[in-house]
Amino acid sequence: MRESRRRPPALLVPADGWGRPRFPTKGDGLGDGPASESSIPAPVLGTLFLIAGDVMLFAGLLFVFWVLRLAAPVWPPPLQPRLPVALTAVNTLVLLASSGAVVAALRARRRRDQAGLRRGLALGALLGGLFLAIQGYEWVRLIGFGLTANSGIYGAIFYVLIGTHAVHVLAALAWLAATVGRGRGAGLGPDAAARLEACALYWYFVVALWPVLYVSVYLL
């Protein structure tokens, strides 16, 4: 009697959209490691490169400021209006509070709390807008007192340095406001969450940069 042979079971290999076998690769959910989970999302990576460029920009501006500051015999120059230190200190707290609101929004996203997410982002955007409004009020008063970009190197470097930061805050604020207005479910999916993390990262950058400028320009 001939002994029957058992055929080994066929290896089940998933197919792609064209019916061809697709073998597992590392990081696609079928392979041997979550490589894609540990990689930096593209929006976050792009934001990191953007921040690196901005760091070099402000480092150059601060370098020019300190060269002029240390070379001047008297700073601020005589007959130039003094900067509003106290009001700007309060405005600094406003901007720092906006960062706390964004942190609260990200925590709400991790809890899948859509209402808390939108509330935190809206509060952060509101405080960021208030910061720019107070700064605009300061500028109007300084111009009225005679401090303009054409009134000497003191006014020129002040408006260039602080104005460049204001433009960055305005851009970050527009990004934050657009994130708030994306509608229900924004920030809860993986792609939207990566965009939200990138937006928050840039907001943290413009917030963290301001105390450095405040101490350098207003206090020292």
Backbone hydrogen bonds, N-H to C=O, Kabsch-Sander energy under -0.5 kcal/mol:
donor,donor_aa,acceptor,acceptor_aa,energy
7,R,5,R,-0.5
12,L,10,A,-0.6
13,V,11,L,-0.7
16,D,20,R,-2.9
19,G,16,D,-1.8
22,R,14,P,-4.0
23,F,21,P,-0.5
27,G,33,G,-1.0
28,D,25,T,-1.7
31,G,25,T,-0.8
35,A,33,G,-1.9
38,S,34,P,-0.9
38,S,35,A,-0.6
39,S,35,A,-0.6
39,S,36,S,-0.5
45,L,41,P,-2.5
46,G,42,A,-2.7
47,T,43,P,-1.9
48,L,44,V,-2.1
49,F,45,L,-1.9
50,L,46,G,-2.1
51,I,47,T,-2.7
52,A,48,L,-2.2
53,G,49,F,-2.0
54,D,50,L,-2.1
55,V,51,I,-2.6
56,M,52,A,-1.7
57,L,53,G,-1.9
58,F,54,D,-2.7
59,A,55,V,-2.2
60,G,56,M,-2.0
61,L,57,L,-2.0
62,L,58,F,-2.7
63,F,59,A,-1.9
64,V,60,G,-2.1
65,F,61,L,-2.4
66,W,62,L,-2.6
67,V,63,F,-2.1
68,L,64,V,-2.3
69,R,65,F,-2.7
70,L,66,W,-2.6
71,A,67,V,-1.4
72,A,68,L,-1.2
80,Q,77,P,-1.3
85,V,83,L,-1.7
88,T,84,P,-1.8
89,A,85,V,-1.8
90,V,86,A,-1.9
91,N,87,L,-2.2
92,T,88,T,-2.1
93,L,89,A,-1.7
94,V,90,V,-1.7
95,L,91,N,-2.0
96,L,92,T,-2.3
97,A,93,L,-2.3
98,S,94,V,-1.5
99,S,95,L,-1.3
100,G,96,L,-1.5
101,A,97,A,-1.8
102,V,98,S,-1.7
103,V,99,S,-2.1
104,A,100,G,-2.1
105,A,101,A,-1.8
106,L,102,V,-2.1
107,R,103,V,-2.0
108,A,104,A,-2.0
109,R,105,A,-1.9
110,R,106,L,-1.9
111,R,107,R,-1.2
112,R,109,R,-1.7
113,D,108,A,-3.2
114,Q,112,R,-1.0
117,L,113,D,-2.1
118,R,114,Q,-2.3
119,R,115,A,-2.3
120,G,116,G,-2.4
121,L,117,L,-2.2
122,A,118,R,-2.4
123,L,119,R,-2.3
124,G,120,G,-2.3
125,A,121,L,-2.5
126,L,122,A,-2.4
127,L,123,L,-2.5
128,G,124,G,-2.2
129,G,125,A,-2.4
130,L,126,L,-2.0
131,F,127,L,-2.2
132,L,128,G,-1.8
133,A,129,G,-2.1
134,I,130,L,-2.6
135,Q,131,F,-2.2
136,G,132,L,-2.5
137,Y,133,A,-2.1
138,E,134,I,-2.2
139,W,135,Q,-2.3
140,V,136,G,-2.2
141,R,137,Y,-1.9
142,L,138,E,-2.6
143,I,139,W,-2.7
144,G,140,V,-1.9
145,F,141,R,-1.7
146,G,143,I,-1.1
147,L,142,L,-2.8
148,T,146,G,-1.0
151,S,148,T,-1.4
156,A,152,G,-2.2
157,I,153,I,-2.5
158,F,154,Y,-1.6
159,Y,155,G,-2.4
160,V,156,A,-2.1
161,L,157,I,-2.3
162,I,158,F,-2.5
163,G,159,Y,-1.4
164,T,160,V,-1.8
165,H,161,L,-1.5
166,A,162,I,-2.1
167,V,163,G,-2.2
168,H,164,T,-1.7
169,V,165,H,-2.5
170,L,166,A,-2.5
171,A,167,V,-2.3
172,A,168,H,-2.6
173,L,169,V,-2.6
174,A,170,L,-2.2
175,W,171,A,-2.1
176,L,172,A,-2.5
177,A,173,L,-2.9
178,A,174,A,-2.3
179,T,175,W,-1.7
180,V,176,L,-2.0
181,G,177,A,-1.9
182,R,179,T,-1.1
183,G,180,V,-0.7
186,A,183,G,-1.5
188,L,185,G,-1.8
189,G,185,G,-0.7
193,A,189,G,-2.5
194,A,190,P,-1.7
195,R,191,D,-1.9
196,L,192,A,-2.3
197,E,193,A,-2.5
198,A,194,A,-2.0
199,C,195,R,-2.3
200,A,196,L,-2.6
201,L,197,E,-2.3
202,Y,198,A,-2.0
203,W,199,C,-2.0
204,Y,200,A,-2.6
205,F,201,L,-1.6
206,V,202,Y,-2.1
207,V,203,W,-2.0
208,A,204,Y,-2.9
209,L,205,F,-2.0
210,W,206,V,-1.0
212,V,208,A,-0.6
213,L,209,L,-1.7
214,Y,210,W,-2.9
215,V,211,P,-2.4
216,S,212,V,-2.0
217,V,213,L,-2.9
218,Y,213,L,-0.5
218,Y,214,Y,-2.0
219,L,214,Y,-1.1
219,L,215,V,-0.6
220,L,215,V,-2.0
